[in-house]
Amino acid sequence: MKRNSRLSLALHTLSHMAGEPDRVRTSADIADHAGTNPVVVRRVLGKLREAGLLSSEKGHAGGWQLAKPAETITLADVYLALDERLVSGGSSDAEPSGCSVETDLQARVSSVLDDVEKSLVRRLAETTITDVHPRCCSYCAN
């Protein structure tokens, strides 16, 4: 899962939160556990907040927690909230070369990669955060 560190961070964090859904975690605590910077944590988790998966409170007693039950959050929800693609369809902004073979090839490859991406999202939708929650880590006290 380390291929996309933002997705890894999001899934890792949500999985731990599933163990103690009422516990509020600070960006610093999450960053320390994940071995990253609190700014990175806030950027990633901010996208999850925008998608309604997390809530956050500012201030001394503030932090992050699940906005809805972990059993209702799928891996696809997380993946889509981050607005990234693991399967790149290539750049549609590239200037056409004028070669009909290249144009046709690019269109066909893009179509296949789009199908792979849709299949990936369907498969991710079959698994919830609760399904992958660890039960062996002191961080989530289980």
GICORHU-V435144 format. One record per pair of residues at least 24 apart in sequence whose ideal C-beta (glycine too) atoms are under 6 Angstrom apart, sorted by the first residue. I is the first residue (numbers start at 0). J is the second residue. If there is no record, write none. Layout:
BEGIN
[[I	J] [I	J]]
END
This chain:
BEGIN
[[5	43] [5	81] [6	81] [8	33] [8	43] [9	43] [9	77] [10	77] [13	128] [14	128] [14	131] [14	132] [15	138] [15	139] [16	65] [17	69] [17	128] [17	129] [17	132] [18	132] [18	139] [18	141] [19	139] [20	65] [23	62] [23	64] [24	62] [24	63] [25	62] [32	138] [46	80] [46	81] [47	80] [50	80] [69	128] [69	129] [70	127] [70	129] [72	128] [73	124] [73	127] [74	123] [74	126] [75	120] [75	123] [75	124] [78	123] [84	116] [86	112] [86	115] [86	116] [88	112] [88	113]]
END
